[in-house]
Amino acid sequence: MLQRAALALPDPITARVALVECHIALRDWEGAQRDAETVLARDPKHRRVLRQSAYALRQLGRDEEALVLLRHYTGIASGWSEPWSEMARLHALRGQWPQAVSTAQEALRREEIDLDMIGILIDGLMASDREPEAEEHLRTLARSDPHKVQRDVRMYLRMDRPLAAAHAGRALIAARGQSPEVVETIVQLRSALMSMRERLLPQAATALALLDAPVEAIRVQPQRRGLASRIMANFGG
């Protein structure tokens, strides 16, 4: 019924776009890809259908074809962020972190405020042991979505990645240090890092020193001294 309604639309391109969306809603990936190809043959710069075609190919397990399609579009629509962001998502799903980082960076050059891409970039940098670079982007993310960075702190701790957790904590302090929720997160993080240090977990002592550096720095700032005091009071500091 949805397909009949779509085909009844007067404009053939609009009808095919509606069909692509119908197929996706029905999880008919072959149908979605077939009609997406028809649209792109007639309108090669249809952004939404480009994304939908890449998504359908991924669902069909045809990752390489999706990458070929997206690379093609980086050439004919150099100003678009979509081909780069879709490639970044695909590389991230495949655990190809160097490629995910480079394609996410290209996407962000074209659309600076894309929190999803910033998240993929952070994940890729962390997976590549490039934590200091990730911290800069964590600050950007913390300003827009501090809860996401707080979740990242907890995730890194569960993964026994003290350096990653410390860099995420530093980003929270820089971006949202006066928030009571952030203070509580930093207190919990510091406690976890102290426990890791006692267990002689590699890099735990370095991570603790890394986290304490911004806390010590703000002790001398009258307007933020209370923040340092609230964090350190939990440890007799």
MIKE-979596 format. One record per residue: residue in one letter; chain; x, y, z of N, C-alpha, C, O in turn; residue number from 1. Coordinates in steps of 0.05 Angstrom, whole numbers. Layout:
! MIKE-979596
{atom A A {X Y Z} {X Y Z} {X Y Z} {X Y Z} NUM}
...
END
This chain:
! MIKE-979596
{atom M A {16 -24 0} {0 0 0} {17 25 0} {12 44 -15} 1}
{atom L A {38 26 17} {56 48 17} {70 52 -9} {73 74 -19} 2}
{atom Q A {78 29 -22} {91 31 -48} {72 42 -69} {81 58 -86} 3}
{atom R A {47 34 -69} {28 45 -88} {24 75 -85} {23 90 -104} 4}
{atom A A {23 83 -59} {20 112 -54} {44 127 -64} {41 149 -75} 5}
{atom A A {68 116 -60} {92 130 -69} {93 132 -99} {99 154 -109} 6}
{atom L A {86 111 -113} {86 112 -142} {65 130 -154} {67 138 -177} 7}
{atom A A {45 136 -138} {23 154 -147} {32 183 -147} {17 200 -158} 8}
{atom L A {55 190 -135} {64 217 -134} {70 227 -162} {81 211 -179} 9}
{atom P A {64 252 -169} {67 262 -197} {95 263 -207} {101 257 -230} 10}
{atom D A {114 271 -189} {142 274 -198} {156 247 -195} {156 235 -174} 11}
{atom P A {168 236 -217} {181 209 -215} {204 207 -195} {207 187 -182} 12}
{atom I A {219 228 -193} {241 228 -174} {230 227 -145} {239 211 -129} 13}
{atom T A {211 244 -140} {198 245 -113} {186 218 -107} {188 208 -84} 14}
{atom A A {174 205 -127} {162 179 -123} {183 158 -116} {179 142 -98} 15}
{atom R A {206 158 -130} {227 139 -124} {240 144 -97} {247 125 -83} 16}
{atom V A {243 169 -90} {254 176 -63} {235 165 -42} {244 153 -22} 17}
{atom A A {209 169 -46} {190 158 -26} {191 128 -25} {188 116 -4} 18}
{atom L A {196 115 -49} {198 86 -49} {223 76 -33} {222 57 -19} 19}
{atom V A {245 90 -37} {269 83 -21} {263 84 8} {270 65 23} 20}
{atom E A {249 104 17} {242 107 46} {223 85 54} {224 75 77} 21}
{atom C A {204 78 37} {186 55 43} {202 29 46} {197 14 65} 22}
{atom H A {220 24 28} {236 -1 29} {252 -2 56} {254 -22 68} 23}
{atom I A {264 21 63} {280 22 87} {262 17 112} {269 2 130} 24}
{atom A A {238 29 112} {219 25 134} {212 -5 136} {207 -15 158} 25}
{atom L A {210 -18 113} {203 -47 113} {228 -65 115} {226 -89 114} 26}
{atom R A {251 -52 118} {277 -67 119} {281 -84 94} {293 -105 95} 27}
{atom D A {272 -74 72} {276 -87 46} {301 -73 34} {298 -54 18} 28}
{atom W A {324 -82 41} {349 -69 33} {354 -71 3} {364 -52 -9} 29}
{atom E A {348 -94 -9} {352 -97 -38} {334 -77 -53} {343 -64 -71} 30}
{atom G A {309 -75 -45} {291 -56 -57} {300 -27 -54} {299 -11 -72} 31}
{atom A A {309 -21 -29} {319 6 -24} {343 13 -42} {344 35 -53} 32}
{atom Q A {361 -6 -44} {385 -1 -61} {377 2 -90} {388 19 -105} 33}
{atom R A {359 -15 -100} {351 -14 -128} {339 13 -135} {346 25 -155} 34}
{atom D A {321 23 -118} {308 49 -124} {327 72 -119} {325 93 -132} 35}
{atom A A {345 69 -99} {365 90 -95} {383 93 -120} {389 115 -127} 36}
{atom E A {391 71 -132} {407 72 -156} {392 87 -178} {404 102 -193} 37}
{atom T A {366 82 -180} {349 95 -200} {349 126 -196} {352 141 -215} 38}
{atom V A {346 134 -171} {345 163 -164} {373 175 -170} {374 196 -183} 39}
{atom L A {394 162 -162} {421 174 -165} {429 175 -194} {445 192 -202} 40}
{atom A A {419 157 -210} {424 158 -239} {412 183 -252} {423 194 -270} 41}
{atom R A {389 191 -241} {375 215 -252} {383 240 -238} {383 262 -250} 42}
{atom D A {389 238 -212} {396 262 -196} {421 255 -180} {419 248 -156} 43}
{atom P A {445 256 -192} {469 246 -179} {476 260 -153} {493 250 -137} 44}
{atom K A {464 284 -148} {471 298 -123} {448 299 -103} {444 319 -90} 45}
{atom H A {433 278 -102} {411 276 -83} {423 266 -56} {428 242 -53} 46}
{atom R A {427 285 -37} {442 279 -13} {429 257 4} {442 238 13} 47}
{atom R A {403 260 8} {389 241 26} {390 212 15} {395 193 30} 48}
{atom V A {387 210 -11} {387 183 -23} {415 172 -23} {419 148 -21} 49}
{atom L A {435 189 -25} {463 180 -23} {467 166 4} {477 144 5} 50}
{atom R A {458 179 25} {462 167 52} {446 141 54} {455 121 65} 51}
{atom Q A {422 142 43} {405 118 45} {416 95 29} {414 72 37} 52}
{atom S A {428 101 6} {440 80 -10} {464 67 5} {467 43 5} 53}
{atom A A {481 84 16} {504 74 31} {494 57 55} {506 36 61} 54}
{atom Y A {473 66 68} {462 51 91} {451 24 82} {456 4 95} 55}
{atom A A {437 24 59} {426 -2 49} {448 -21 42} {446 -45 48} 56}
{atom L A {469 -11 29} {491 -28 22} {504 -40 47} {512 -63 47} 57}
{atom R A {507 -23 68} {518 -34 93} {501 -56 104} {511 -76 113} 58}
{atom Q A {475 -52 104} {457 -72 115} {458 -98 99} {453 -120 109} 59}
{atom L A {465 -96 73} {468 -119 56} {495 -132 59} {501 -152 45} 60}
{atom G A {512 -121 76} {539 -132 79} {558 -125 56} {578 -138 52} 61}
{atom R A {550 -105 40} {566 -97 17} {582 -72 23} {579 -51 10} 62}
{atom D A {599 -74 44} {613 -51 54} {632 -39 33} {633 -14 30} 63}
{atom E A {646 -55 19} {665 -45 -1} {650 -29 -23} {660 -8 -32} 64}
{atom E A {626 -38 -31} {611 -23 -51} {602 4 -39} {602 24 -53} 65}
{atom A A {595 4 -14} {587 29 -1} {610 48 -1} {607 72 -6} 66}
{atom L A {634 38 5} {658 56 5} {664 67 -23} {671 90 -26} 67}
{atom V A {661 50 -43} {666 59 -70} {646 81 -78} {654 101 -89} 68}
{atom L A {621 77 -71} {600 97 -76} {607 123 -62} {606 145 -75} 69}
{atom L A {614 122 -37} {620 146 -22} {645 160 -31} {646 185 -33} 70}
{atom R A {666 145 -38} {690 158 -49} {684 172 -75} {694 194 -80} 71}
{atom H A {667 160 -91} {659 173 -117} {646 200 -111} {652 219 -125} 72}
{atom Y A {630 201 -90} {616 227 -84} {634 247 -72} {628 271 -74} 73}
{atom T A {657 239 -60} {676 259 -50} {688 274 -74} {698 297 -71} 74}
{atom G A {688 262 -97} {699 275 -121} {679 293 -135} {687 315 -144} 75}
{atom I A {654 285 -136} {635 301 -151} {620 322 -134} {607 340 -144} 76}
{atom A A {623 319 -108} {610 339 -90} {630 344 -67} {625 336 -44} 77}
{atom S A {652 357 -73} {674 360 -54} {666 376 -29} {679 373 -9} 78}
{atom G A {646 393 -31} {638 409 -8} {619 394 11} {614 405 33} 79}
{atom W A {610 371 4} {591 357 21} {605 343 45} {628 333 42} 80}
{atom S A {593 344 67} {603 329 90} {593 300 90} {606 282 102} 81}
{atom E A {570 295 78} {557 268 80} {574 245 71} {575 225 85} 82}
{atom P A {587 246 47} {603 222 40} {625 216 60} {630 193 66} 83}
{atom W A {637 237 71} {659 233 90} {648 222 116} {659 204 128} 84}
{atom S A {625 233 125} {614 224 151} {604 195 149} {607 179 168} 85}
{atom E A {592 188 126} {583 160 122} {607 141 121} {606 119 131} 86}
{atom M A {629 149 108} {653 132 108} {664 129 136} {673 108 144} 87}
{atom A A {664 151 151} {674 150 179} {657 130 196} {668 114 211} 88}
{atom R A {631 131 192} {614 112 207} {620 83 199} {621 65 216} 89}
{atom L A {624 79 174} {629 52 164} {656 42 174} {658 19 183} 90}
{atom H A {677 59 173} {703 51 183} {702 45 213} {714 26 223} 91}
{atom A A {687 62 227} {684 58 256} {671 31 263} {680 17 281} 92}
{atom L A {650 25 248} {636 0 252} {654 -24 247} {651 -45 259} 93}
{atom R A {673 -21 228} {692 -42 221} {717 -42 239} {734 -59 235} 94}
{atom G A {718 -23 257} {742 -21 275} {767 -11 260} {789 -16 269} 95}
{atom Q A {763 2 238} {785 13 222} {791 42 231} {783 61 218} 96}
{atom W A {804 44 254} {805 70 268} {822 91 253} {814 114 253} 97}
{atom P A {845 85 241} {859 106 227} {843 118 204} {842 142 200} 98}
{atom Q A {828 100 189} {811 111 168} {787 126 179} {779 146 168} 99}
{atom A A {777 116 202} {754 131 214} {762 159 223} {747 178 219} 100}
{atom V A {787 161 234} {797 187 243} {799 206 219} {790 229 220} 101}
{atom S A {812 196 198} {818 214 175} {792 223 161} {789 246 152} 102}
{atom T A {772 205 158} {748 212 145} {730 230 163} {716 247 153} 103}
{atom A A {730 224 189} {715 242 207} {727 270 207} {712 290 207} 104}
{atom Q A {753 272 205} {766 299 204} {757 314 178} {752 338 179} 105}
{atom E A {756 299 156} {747 311 131} {718 321 133} {711 342 124} 106}
{atom A A {701 304 146} {673 312 150} {671 337 167} {655 355 160} 107}
{atom L A {687 339 188} {686 362 206} {698 387 193} {691 409 201} 108}
{atom R A {715 384 173} {724 408 159} {701 421 143} {702 445 138} 109}
{atom R A {682 405 136} {659 414 120} {635 421 138} {618 438 130} 110}
{atom E A {633 409 161} {611 415 180} {622 413 208} {623 391 219} 111}
{atom E A {631 436 219} {646 435 244} {631 424 267} {642 410 284} 112}
{atom I A {605 430 269} {589 422 292} {572 397 284} {549 400 275} 113}
{atom D A {585 374 286} {571 349 281} {580 331 304} {601 318 303} 114}
{atom L A {563 329 324} {570 315 349} {575 286 344} {592 274 357} 115}
{atom D A {561 274 325} {566 246 319} {594 242 308} {607 223 315} 116}
{atom M A {603 260 290} {629 258 279} {651 263 300} {672 251 300} 117}
{atom I A {645 283 317} {664 288 338} {668 263 356} {690 257 365} 118}
{atom G A {645 250 361} {646 225 377} {663 203 364} {679 190 377} 119}
{atom I A {659 200 337} {675 180 323} {704 187 323} {721 170 326} 120}
{atom L A {710 213 319} {738 222 319} {751 216 346} {773 207 347} 121}
{atom I A {736 222 368} {747 216 395} {752 186 398} {773 178 407} 122}
{atom D A {732 170 390} {736 141 392} {760 131 377} {775 115 386} 123}
{atom G A {764 142 353} {786 134 336} {813 143 348} {832 127 348} 124}
{atom L A {814 167 358} {839 176 371} {845 161 396} {869 154 401} 125}
{atom M A {825 155 412} {830 139 436} {839 111 429} {857 100 441} 126}
{atom A A {826 99 408} {834 72 400} {862 71 389} {875 50 388} 127}
{atom S A {872 94 379} {899 96 368} {919 106 388} {941 113 381} 128}
{atom D A {911 107 414} {929 116 435} {938 145 431} {961 152 436} 129}
{atom R A {919 161 421} {925 190 417} {907 206 436} {893 224 427} 130}
{atom E A {909 200 462} {891 212 482} {894 242 483} {873 256 485} 131}
{atom P A {918 254 483} {919 283 485} {904 297 462} {891 318 467} 132}
{atom E A {906 287 438} {890 298 415} {860 295 420} {845 313 414} 133}
{atom A A {853 272 431} {824 267 436} {813 287 457} {790 294 455} 134}
{atom E A {830 295 476} {820 313 497} {809 339 486} {789 349 495} 135}
{atom E A {823 350 466} {813 375 453} {785 371 443} {768 389 447} 136}
{atom H A {779 349 430} {753 344 419} {733 337 441} {709 343 439} 137}
{atom L A {742 324 462} {725 318 485} {715 344 498} {693 345 508} 138}
{atom R A {732 365 498} {723 391 509} {700 402 492} {680 412 503} 139}
{atom T A {703 400 466} {681 410 448} {656 394 454} {634 406 456} 140}
{atom L A {658 368 456} {635 351 462} {623 357 489} {599 358 493} 141}
{atom A A {641 362 509} {631 367 536} {615 393 538} {597 395 554} 142}
{atom R A {622 413 521} {608 438 522} {579 434 511} {561 447 520} 143}
{atom S A {576 415 493} {549 411 481} {534 388 494} {510 389 497} 144}
{atom D A {549 367 502} {536 343 513} {553 331 536} {565 311 532} 145}
{atom P A {553 345 559} {570 335 581} {562 307 590} {580 292 600} 146}
{atom H A {537 300 588} {529 273 597} {542 251 580} {549 230 590} 147}
{atom K A {546 257 554} {560 237 537} {589 233 547} {598 211 548} 148}
{atom V A {603 255 554} {630 252 563} {631 239 591} {649 224 597} 149}
{atom Q A {611 245 608} {610 230 634} {607 200 629} {619 184 643} 150}
{atom R A {590 193 610} {587 164 603} {614 153 593} {621 130 599} 151}
{atom D A {628 169 577} {654 160 567} {673 155 590} {688 135 589} 152}
{atom V A {673 172 610} {691 168 633} {686 141 645} {704 125 651} 153}
{atom R A {660 135 650} {653 109 662} {661 86 644} {669 65 654} 154}
{atom M A {657 89 618} {664 68 599} {694 62 600} {702 39 600} 155}
{atom Y A {710 84 599} {739 80 599} {748 66 625} {767 50 625} 156}
{atom L A {735 73 647} {742 60 673} {736 30 672} {752 14 680} 157}
{atom R A {712 24 661} {705 -5 658} {725 -20 641} {729 -44 645} 158}
{atom M A {736 -6 621} {755 -19 603} {783 -19 614} {802 -28 600} 159}
{atom D A {787 -9 639} {814 -6 651} {832 10 633} {855 3 627} 160}
{atom R A {822 33 624} {837 52 608} {840 78 624} {826 98 618} 161}
{atom P A {858 79 644} {859 102 661} {867 128 647} {856 149 653} 162}
{atom L A {885 127 627} {893 152 613} {870 163 598} {866 188 598} 163}
{atom A A {855 147 584} {832 156 569} {811 169 588} {800 190 582} 164}
{atom A A {806 156 611} {788 167 631} {797 193 642} {781 212 645} 165}
{atom A A {823 196 647} {834 221 657} {831 244 637} {824 266 645} 166}
{atom H A {837 238 612} {834 259 592} {805 268 589} {799 292 586} 167}
{atom A A {786 249 591} {758 256 590} {751 273 614} {735 292 612} 168}
{atom G A {761 266 637} {756 281 662} {767 310 659} {754 329 667} 169}
{atom R A {791 312 649} {803 339 645} {785 356 626} {782 380 631} 170}
{atom A A {774 343 605} {757 358 587} {732 368 601} {722 390 597} 171}
{atom L A {721 351 619} {697 359 634} {703 382 653} {687 401 655} 172}
{atom I A {726 382 666} {734 404 684} {737 430 668} {727 451 677} 173}
{atom A A {749 428 644} {753 452 628} {727 464 618} {723 488 617} 174}
{atom A A {709 446 610} {684 455 597} {661 460 616} {645 478 612} 175}
{atom R A {659 443 637} {635 444 654} {643 441 684} {627 429 699} 176}
{atom G A {665 451 691} {676 446 718} {658 455 741} {661 444 763} 177}
{atom Q A {641 475 737} {625 485 759} {599 469 763} {585 473 783} 178}
{atom S A {593 450 745} {569 434 748} {571 414 770} {591 399 771} 179}
{atom P A {552 413 789} {553 393 811} {555 365 801} {569 348 813} 180}
{atom E A {542 359 778} {543 332 767} {572 325 758} {582 303 762} 181}
{atom V A {585 345 745} {612 341 736} {631 337 759} {649 320 759} 182}
{atom V A {627 354 780} {644 351 804} {641 323 815} {662 310 823} 183}
{atom E A {617 312 817} {613 285 827} {627 265 809} {639 246 819} 184}
{atom T A {625 269 783} {639 251 765} {669 251 769} {682 230 769} 185}
{atom I A {681 275 773} {709 277 777} {717 264 804} {738 252 806} 186}
{atom V A {701 268 824} {707 255 850} {707 225 846} {726 211 856} 187}
{atom Q A {687 214 833} {686 185 828} {710 176 811} {721 154 816} 188}
{atom L A {717 192 791} {739 185 773} {765 184 789} {781 166 787} 189}
{atom R A {769 204 806} {794 205 821} {796 182 841} {817 170 844} 190}
{atom S A {774 175 853} {773 151 870} {780 126 855} {796 109 865} 191}
{atom A A {769 123 831} {775 99 815} {804 98 807} {816 77 807} 192}
{atom L A {815 121 800} {843 122 792} {862 115 815} {882 102 812} 193}
{atom M A {855 125 839} {870 118 863} {870 88 868} {890 76 875} 194}
{atom S A {846 76 864} {844 47 868} {861 32 847} {874 12 853} 195}
{atom M A {860 42 822} {876 30 801} {906 32 807} {921 13 802} 196}
{atom R A {914 55 818} {942 58 825} {950 39 847} {972 27 846} 197}
{atom E A {933 35 867} {939 16 888} {941 -13 877} {956 -29 888} 198}
{atom R A {926 -19 856} {927 -45 843} {950 -47 824} {954 -67 810} 199}
{atom L A {966 -25 822} {990 -24 804} {982 -27 775} {997 -38 759} 200}
{atom L A {958 -18 768} {950 -19 740} {967 -1 724} {972 23 731} 201}
{atom P A {978 -11 701} {995 7 685} {982 33 678} {958 34 671} 202}
{atom Q A {997 54 679} {989 82 672} {970 95 692} {963 118 688} 203}
{atom A A {962 81 713} {943 92 732} {955 116 747} {942 137 750} 204}
{atom A A {981 114 755} {993 137 770} {996 161 751} {991 183 759} 205}
{atom T A {1004 156 726} {1006 178 707} {978 191 702} {976 215 701} 206}
{atom A A {958 174 700} {931 185 696} {922 202 719} {909 222 716} 207}
{atom L A {928 193 744} {920 208 768} {934 235 768} {921 255 774} 208}
{atom A A {959 235 762} {974 261 761} {963 279 739} {961 303 742} 209}
{atom L A {955 267 717} {944 282 694} {917 295 703} {912 318 696} 210}
{atom L A {901 280 717} {875 291 726} {879 312 747} {865 332 747} 211}
{atom D A {898 308 765} {902 327 787} {914 354 778} {910 374 791} 212}
{atom A A {928 354 755} {940 379 746} {920 402 743} {925 423 753} 213}
{atom P A {898 398 728} {879 421 726} {865 427 753} {858 450 757} 214}
{atom V A {862 407 770} {850 413 796} {869 430 812} {860 450 825} 215}
{atom E A {895 424 812} {915 440 826} {916 468 814} {919 488 829} 216}
{atom A A {914 470 788} {916 496 775} {893 515 783} {898 539 786} 217}
{atom I A {869 504 787} {847 522 793} {845 528 823} {829 545 831} 218}
{atom R A {863 516 839} {864 524 868} {872 553 870} {864 567 889} 219}
{atom V A {888 563 851} {898 590 853} {880 610 839} {886 634 838} 220}
{atom Q A {858 601 828} {838 619 815} {815 624 835} {799 606 840} 221}
{atom P A {814 648 846} {793 654 866} {765 646 858} {749 636 874} 222}
{atom Q A {759 651 832} {731 646 823} {726 616 821} {702 608 819} 223}
{atom R A {746 599 821} {742 570 817} {754 554 840} {754 529 839} 224}
{atom R A {764 568 861} {776 553 883} {757 534 896} {766 513 906} 225}
{atom G A {732 541 897} {712 524 910} {710 497 896} {706 476 909} 226}
{atom L A {713 497 869} {712 472 854} {734 453 863} {729 430 868} 227}
{atom A A {759 463 864} {781 446 872} {777 436 901} {783 413 907} 228}
{atom S A {767 454 918} {762 445 945} {742 423 947} {745 405 963} 229}
{atom R A {720 425 931} {700 404 932} {710 378 923} {702 357 933} 230}
{atom I A {728 378 903} {739 353 893} {759 341 913} {757 318 920} 231}
{atom M A {777 358 923} {799 347 940} {789 341 968} {802 325 982} 232}
{atom A A {767 354 977} {757 349 1004} {750 320 1008} {751 310 1031} 233}
{atom N A {743 306 987} {735 278 989} {760 260 994} {757 236 999} 234}
{atom F A {784 272 992} {808 255 995} {827 267 1015} {850 260 1016} 235}
{atom G A {816 285 1031} {833 298 1051} {854 317 1039} {874 323 1051} 236}
{atom G A {848 326 1014} {867 344 1001} {863 373 1009} {878 390 999} 237}
END
